[in-house]
């Protein structure tokens, strides 16, 4: 199942969901209930051997995007530090 990226037009929350290609796009933000827009992404990232990744997202501490901030909720995932 592919993962689709979404961004809320109201609160700028950035999240992704695994969905079947035949599923309807998500239309409601899980954080604020606003409308969301499905983003066009570059697909899967590079796969390398080893346990560490060289990818980093300077805009967040959990790698999920701009709505993640220290003490934040990462759109309900509870991963921000």
C-alpha positions in Angstrom: 0.0 0.0 0.0 1.4 3.4 -0.9 1.8 6.2 1.6 0.3 9.6 0.6 1.3 12.9 2.1 -1.2 15.5 3.1 -1.0 19.1 4.3 -3.8 21.0 6.1 -4.8 24.3 4.5 -5.9 25.7 7.9 -3.1 24.7 10.4 -0.3 23.6 8.0 -0.1 20.2 9.7 1.9 17.8 7.5 1.1 14.0 7.8 1.0 10.9 5.7 -1.3 7.9 5.5 -1.0 4.5 3.9 -4.0 3.9 1.7 -5.0 1.7 -1.2 -4.8 3.4 -4.6 -8.5 3.0 -4.9 -9.3 4.7 -1.6 -10.7 8.2 -1.6 -8.2 10.9 -0.6 -8.4 12.1 3.0 -10.3 15.4 3.3 -10.2 16.3 7.0 -7.1 17.2 9.1 -6.7 14.9 12.1 -5.3 17.8 14.2 -7.8 20.6 13.6 -10.6 19.3 11.4 -9.7 21.7 8.6 -9.5 20.7 4.9 -6.4 19.0 3.6 -4.6 18.8 0.3 -2.8 15.7 -1.0 0.8 16.5 -1.9 2.8 15.2 -4.8 5.8 13.5 -3.3 9.0 12.1 -4.8 8.2 8.6 -3.8 10.3 6.4 -1.5 13.7 7.6 -0.3 17.0 5.9 -0.7 17.4 2.6 1.0 20.8 1.9 2.5 22.4 -0.8 4.7 22.9 -0.1 8.3 20.8 1.3 11.1 21.4 5.0 10.6 19.8 7.3 8.1 21.5 10.3 6.6 18.1 12.0 6.0 17.2 14.9 8.3 14.3 17.3 8.4 15.6 20.6 9.8 12.0 21.8 10.3 11.0 19.2 12.8 12.4 16.9 15.5 10.4 13.9 14.3 10.8 14.3 10.6 7.1 14.7 9.9 7.2 18.3 8.8 6.4 21.9 9.7 3.6 21.3 12.3 6.0 19.5 14.5 7.6 21.6 17.2 9.2 21.0 20.5 6.4 20.0 22.9 4.0 19.6 19.9 2.1 16.5 18.9 3.2 15.8 15.4 -0.4 15.7 14.2 -1.4 13.3 16.9 1.6 11.0 16.7 3.1 12.2 20.0 6.6 12.1 18.7 8.0 15.6 19.3 10.5 16.2 22.0 
